[in-house]
Amino acid sequence: MTQVMCLPYAGAGAGVYRPWKALASDRARAVPIQLPGREEEFTKACWADFAEAAAGTAERIVAAAAGEPFVIFGHSFGALLAYETVRHLLAAGGPLPRRLIVSGSRSPRHRGYLPLSDNDDEAVAGLELDGQRGFEALNHPELRALLLPVLRADARLLSTYEPSGLDPLPVPLTALRGTTDTVAAPVEEWDDWKTFTTEEYTALHLPGGHLYLLDAMPELWRVIEEQL
C-alpha cells in the first residue's frame, strides 16, 4: 500500500482531506499532514519561512510514513510546500516519495502572489477564489479571528517565496489543474512543472476552478490512485 501524504492549501488544515480517509483501499490510503497554527495545532506558531516549513513538513511526513512507500500531494500553497519538502528530503539523503503530485499551482519558477491586507475586511473581500469557496467561515466574526491569522501567515510565505533550487528532481511528477483556475494560470506557467523532474511527467486538467477539489474529492482520489 502507498501512503498519500496530503498537504492543504493556504489557510486550511489537514481536515480538508478527511473525506479521502474513508476511500482507503489495498492500493493507497490518505494521510493528511497537519501544519502548525490550525485545527488541533491552533496554539502552535505558524512556520516563519519556507525553509522552516519544508524541514518541519519533511519531519512529519517521514514520521507518518514509518518506512513505508509514500507519495506527496499538495494543492496550491501545499503544492509549493510539497515541492520544497521533496527538495529538503533530497538534500537530507531521503527517503524520497515515489511521486510528487502538485495541484492548482504555477511552477516554482513563476511567482507573483501578494500578501493579504492588514485590514481584516479588506483581506476577506480580496479572496475572490471561486466566490470564496472554501473560505466561507471567514464571514463569521468568531471564526475569522481564529482562521485569518493562519491564512495571512501562509499568504506571507507565498509572497516572499524564493525556490531553494530550480534543478529537476529525480522523482516522477504529476501536475493537476482545474480547467477554469485563474490562479494556476496561464497554463504555460502551470505546465512548466514539466521542467522540474528528470522522470515521468503527467499533466491533467480536471473540471472546476482553483478549489475544484472541494467539489470532486472522490473523483480526484481516483485520479491520484491512477498515478500510483
C-alpha positions in Angstrom: 0.0 0.0 0.0 1.2 3.5 -0.8 0.5 6.3 1.6 -0.6 9.6 0.1 0.7 12.4 2.3 -1.7 15.3 1.8 -0.7 19.0 2.3 -3.5 21.6 2.4 -4.0 24.9 0.6 -3.3 28.3 2.3 -5.4 28.8 5.5 -6.7 25.2 5.5 -5.9 22.4 7.9 -5.5 18.6 7.3 -9.2 18.2 7.9 -9.9 19.2 4.3 -8.7 15.8 3.3 -10.8 13.8 5.8 -13.2 12.5 3.1 -10.2 10.7 1.5 -9.5 8.6 4.6 -12.8 6.8 4.0 -11.7 5.9 0.5 -8.6 3.8 1.6 -8.0 0.7 -0.4 -5.4 -2.0 -0.7 -3.7 0.3 -3.1 -3.5 3.6 -1.2 -4.6 5.4 1.8 -4.7 9.2 2.5 -2.5 10.6 5.4 -3.4 14.2 5.9 -0.4 16.1 7.3 -1.3 18.8 9.8 0.5 22.1 9.8 1.0 24.2 12.9 -1.4 27.0 13.7 -4.6 25.2 12.6 -7.2 22.8 13.9 -5.8 20.7 16.8 -2.5 22.6 16.5 -4.0 26.0 16.5 -1.9 27.1 19.5 1.4 26.4 17.8 3.1 29.2 15.9 3.0 29.1 12.1 6.3 28.5 10.3 8.3 31.7 9.7 9.6 30.9 6.2 9.6 28.2 3.6 12.9 26.6 4.7 11.4 26.0 8.2 8.1 24.8 6.7 9.9 22.4 4.4 12.0 21.0 7.2 9.1 20.6 9.5 6.9 19.1 6.9 9.6 16.6 5.9 9.9 15.5 9.5 6.2 15.0 9.9 6.0 13.0 6.6 8.9 10.7 7.4 7.4 10.0 10.8 4.0 9.3 9.3 5.5 7.0 6.6 7.3 4.9 9.1 9.4 3.4 6.4 6.6 2.5 4.1 6.3 3.8 0.5 4.6 7.2 0.0 3.8 9.9 -2.4 3.2 13.6 -1.6 0.1 15.6 -2.8 -0.2 19.3 -2.3 -2.8 21.8 -3.5 -1.9 25.5 -4.2 0.2 26.6 -1.3 0.5 22.9 -0.4 1.9 22.2 -3.9 4.9 24.6 -3.3 5.3 23.2 0.2 5.3 19.7 -1.3 8.0 20.7 -3.8 10.2 22.3 -1.2 9.7 19.3 1.1 11.0 16.9 -1.6 14.0 19.2 -2.1 14.6 19.1 1.6 14.4 15.3 1.7 16.7 15.0 -1.3 19.3 17.2 0.4 19.0 15.1 3.6 19.5 11.8 1.8 15.9 10.7 1.7 13.6 9.0 1.9 12.1 10.3 -1.3 8.4 9.9 -2.4 7.5 7.6 -5.2 5.8 10.6 -6.9 5.2 14.3 -6.3 1.6 15.4 -7.2 1.1 19.1 -7.4 -2.3 20.7 -7.8 -3.5 24.2 -8.5 -0.1 25.9 -8.7 2.2 27.5 -11.2 5.7 26.1 -11.1 8.2 27.4 -8.6 9.8 29.5 -11.4 6.6 31.6 -11.7 5.8 33.6 -8.6 3.8 36.9 -8.0 1.5 36.2 -5.1 0.6 39.2 -2.9 0.3 39.2 0.9 -3.2 39.8 2.4 -4.2 43.2 3.6 -3.6 44.0 7.3 -7.2 45.1 7.3 -9.4 42.1 8.0 -12.4 43.2 6.0 -10.2 44.1 3.0 -8.4 40.8 3.3 -11.6 38.7 3.3 -13.0 40.8 0.4 -9.9 40.1 -1.6 -10.4 36.4 -1.5 -12.1 36.0 -4.9 -11.2 32.4 -5.4 -14.3 30.6 -6.7 -16.6 33.1 -4.9 -14.6 32.5 -1.6 -15.3 28.7 -1.9 -13.5 27.1 1.0 -13.3 30.3 3.0 -16.9 30.8 4.0 -16.1 30.5 7.7 -14.3 33.9 7.4 -17.7 35.6 7.1 -18.3 34.7 10.8 -16.5 37.1 13.1 -15.7 34.5 15.8 -14.2 32.1 13.3 -12.4 34.9 11.4 -10.4 35.7 14.5 -9.1 32.1 14.5 -8.7 31.5 10.8 -7.5 34.7 9.3 -4.1 34.8 11.1 -3.2 31.4 9.6 -4.3 32.4 6.1 -2.4 35.7 6.4 0.7 33.8 7.6 0.5 31.4 4.6 0.0 34.3 2.2 3.1 36.0 3.6 5.1 32.8 2.9 3.8 32.8 -0.6 4.5 36.4 -1.2 8.1 36.1 -0.1 8.8 32.7 -1.6 12.0 32.1 -3.4 12.6 28.5 -4.6 15.5 26.7 -2.9 16.5 25.4 -6.3 15.2 25.0 -9.9 17.1 21.9 -11.0 14.8 18.9 -11.7 14.1 16.3 -9.1 14.7 12.6 -9.6 11.0 11.9 -8.8 8.1 11.3 -11.1 5.8 14.4 -11.1 2.1 14.8 -11.8 0.6 18.3 -12.2 -3.2 18.9 -11.8 -5.2 21.9 -12.6 -8.9 23.0 -12.6 -9.9 24.0 -16.2 -11.1 27.4 -15.1 -8.5 28.1 -12.5 -7.3 31.7 -12.6 -4.6 31.2 -10.0 -2.7 28.3 -11.7 -2.6 30.4 -14.9 -1.6 31.0 -17.5 -1.5 27.3 -18.5 2.1 27.6 -19.7 3.3 28.7 -16.3 1.5 25.8 -14.7 2.7 23.3 -17.3 6.3 24.5 -16.5 6.2 21.8 -13.8 7.5 19.5 -16.5 10.9 21.1 -16.2 11.2 20.1 -12.5 11.6 16.3 -12.9 14.0 14.0 -14.7 11.4 11.3 -14.5 7.9 10.7 -15.9 5.7 13.8 -16.1 1.9 13.8 -16.4 -0.3 16.9 -16.8 -4.0 16.6 -16.1 -6.9 19.1 -16.3 -10.0 18.5 -14.2 -13.3 20.3 -14.2 -13.6 23.4 -12.0 -11.8 26.4 -10.6 -9.0 26.9 -8.2 -10.6 24.9 -5.4 -12.1 22.2 -7.7 -11.0 19.5 -5.3 -13.6 20.5 -2.7 -16.4 19.6 -5.2 -14.8 16.4 -6.5 -13.0 14.7 -3.7 -13.9 11.1 -4.7 -13.1 11.8 -8.4 -9.7 13.4 -7.5 -8.8 10.5 -5.3 -9.4 8.1 -8.1 -7.1 10.2 -10.3 -4.4 10.1 -7.6 -4.7 6.3 -7.3 -4.3 6.0 -11.1 -1.0 7.9 -10.8 0.5 5.5 -8.3 
